[in-house]
Amino acid sequence: FFLWSKMSVLVTGGLGFIGANVALQLLKKDISVIVADLDNNQNKQNKEKLLKKINKLKKNSNSITFEKLDITNLENLEKIFSSYKIDSVINLAYGIGAICEEQPLLASKINIVGTTSVFDMVVKYNIRRLVFASSETVYGEKQAVYGNRAIKEEDFTGINNHFFTYGVMKLLNEFMAEKYIKKHGCSIAYTRPSVVFGFGRQNTALNWAEDFASKPALGLPVNLPFSKNNKDNWIYVEDCAEQLVRLCLKDNLNFSCFNTGSQTVDGYELENTVKKIIPEAKLNFLKESAFTPLIDDQDDKRIRKEIDFHPRSFAEGVECLIREARESV
């Protein structure tokens, strides 16, 4: 394998919801991590939370280094890549949520120019592997386009079926990744996460992917932006992170593109799962015609076989979320 004591994995966006979990999964495997992210108040709080979790792991704090990184700043990127012996990169630096719709120019600088700049660094510094998170939103907003079946990695829909600018930006990232693989022979892999849920998922377009269980855990009612008939495919954040880590560490990959998959549940099952743990939980759903602008189901056979990893069930993930929410008080 690799001399991990001398090499590091760079995690960009490493103080974000998925990024912090990626850093923890790497540290659990005794791999040195460079956590790079913007220097802002939110991330200062996130750094403190991450350090508390690292202390609980009883891992050597020398195994983690923090760097300030704005991926729209090429000089900043160059400095990090030239200063460390980087084996591989897990790129999670991205403008998400409202920024894509309300500040498209800034979002384009981060998500398109910034991501392509990371691809360039991978080629320039001969990085062994780059892994990044794309999104299930590349499949558009309607399950109906594909019929009543799990969607596979080869599936595709036209621009007229898209809802999120974010999803179309991810499509371009994937297209560029394939270009870099073909032109430069570099090793790049990306996942298409479904609804990633867990404690700490705030300031995104999908805050409900935490609130549905964390609010009841704290004795609060929760209003969900969909009906009980709505279906979504869900994956617990630690499992989403573990997939990225395993794709990063595996010697050879058979594919570049992977659905994260996991479990599809409707509003009825979601409510029942929460109420099994919190019988008094109050979950308020919208009328029957309200649905999330996302596909319902992903086929995840490819990634399960590739990295020999099976994510926990939705119910197990909800238990983890509720426990962490209660511990945070």
Secondary structure as UniProt FT lines:
FT   TURN            4..6
FT   STRAND          8..12
FT   TURN            13..15
FT   HELIX           17..28
FT   TURN            29..30
FT   STRAND          32..37
FT   HELIX           41..57
FT   HELIX           61..63
FT   STRAND          64..68
FT   TURN            71..72
FT   HELIX           74..83
FT   STRAND          86..91
FT   HELIX           98..102
FT   HELIX           104..108
FT   HELIX           109..114
FT   HELIX           115..124
FT   TURN            125..126
FT   STRAND          129..133
FT   HELIX           136..139
FT   HELIX           143..145
FT   TURN            153..154
FT   HELIX           159..161
FT   HELIX           165..184
FT   STRAND          188..192
FT   STRAND          195..197
FT   TURN            199..200
FT   TURN            205..207
FT   HELIX           208..217
FT   TURN            218..219
FT   STRAND          222..223
FT   TURN            228..229
FT   STRAND          231..236
FT   HELIX           237..249
FT   STRAND          257..259
FT   STRAND          263..266
FT   HELIX           267..277
FT   TURN            279..280
FT   STRAND          283..284
FT   TURN            288..289
FT   HELIX           301..307
FT   HELIX           314..327
//
